[in-house]
Amino acid sequence: MFKSTINYKLIFLDILDKKYPEKKKECASILRKETLSILDIIELNKRIFGFFDEETNAFNQSHRAYNRASILQILDYQKHNKMNNSELARHFKLSRHTVAKWKKKYLV
């Protein structure tokens, strides 16, 4: 069976080459990784594009999708940084209810 995956590394390299060559050094440490995690992708977005207005943030957030590995990585980030659900939700721009649902589903 053919498994389709998105090559985010190549996408970000193309964006940096064509539009933001001055930000290549800032992103180099992340782009040297063999594979990019969801946290790496979020960090690259911040470094390259900066912060957006509230309307753009709301639109982008509503179109994010997380797989099981990404969810577990986010929950591990919470544990490692000793965050409560509200702090984690604010950090990743999620709802507290989403975080609680993930914990109930994946950490039981």
N, C-alpha and C positions, 0 to 999 in steps of 0.2 A: 504494500500500500504506500502511496506517495504522500509524504508529510510536507506540507507547505509551511515555511517559516519566513518571517520578514527579517531581512538583513539590515538591522538598525545601524550597525556600524558603518556599512557602506553608505546608507542614506545620510548619516551625520557627516561623514567624510566629504561627500559631494556638496552638502550645504556649506561646510566650512571652506572648501576649495572655491566655490562659486560666489558666495555672498559674504562670508565672514572670515577671510584668511587671517585677519589680525587676532582671532580668538583660538587659533589652532594650538598654540602653546598651552593656553589655559585648559584645553580639553584633552591634551595629549595623554595624560596619565590614565584617564578613563578609556580612551580609545585604544590603548595598548593591550587591554584585556582581551583574552581569547573570545569570550562571549559577554554580552552586556545583559545585566539584570534589569528588572523594572526600576530599581532604585538608581541605577546608572543612567538609564534613559531619562528619568525625571531630572536628575542632576544635570545632564547635558542640555536638556531643554532650558533649564534656568540659566546655565552659563552662556548659552548661545543667544537666546532670545530675551533674556531678562524677565521682568515681571510685566504682566498685562493689566488692563483695567478690569474691573469687576465683571462686566458683561462677557468679555473674552474668557476670563477664568471660568465663569459658570458654564459657558458653552463647551470649553475644553474638558472640564471635569465631567460633564454629563456624557461624554463620548469615550471615557476611559473604560477599559476592560481589564480585569485581573484574572490570571490563571492561578491554579492551586499553588504553584511554586512561588509566584509573586506574593500571594497572600501570606504564605508561611514566612517569606522573607520580611515582609512588613511587620508581622507579628513578632518575629525574632528581633527586629529593630526596636520594637516597643520594649521587649524584655531586656535587651542589652542596654538601652538608654533609660531604663526604669521610668517609663512613661505610663500614665494612666490612659484610659480610652479617649478621654477628651483631648489630652495633649497630642496623642497620636493622630487623632482625627484632624485637628488643626494643622499639624505638621504636613500631612499628606493631602489635605483638603478633602477629607471624607466626612461622612456623617458618623456620629457616635453610634448610631444604630447599626450601621454597616460593620463597624469594628466589633461590636458586641455579637453580631450575627456570625461573623467570621470566627471569632473565638469559640462560640458555641459549636459551630460546625467542624472546625479543624483542630481544636485543642481539647476535645473531650475524650 
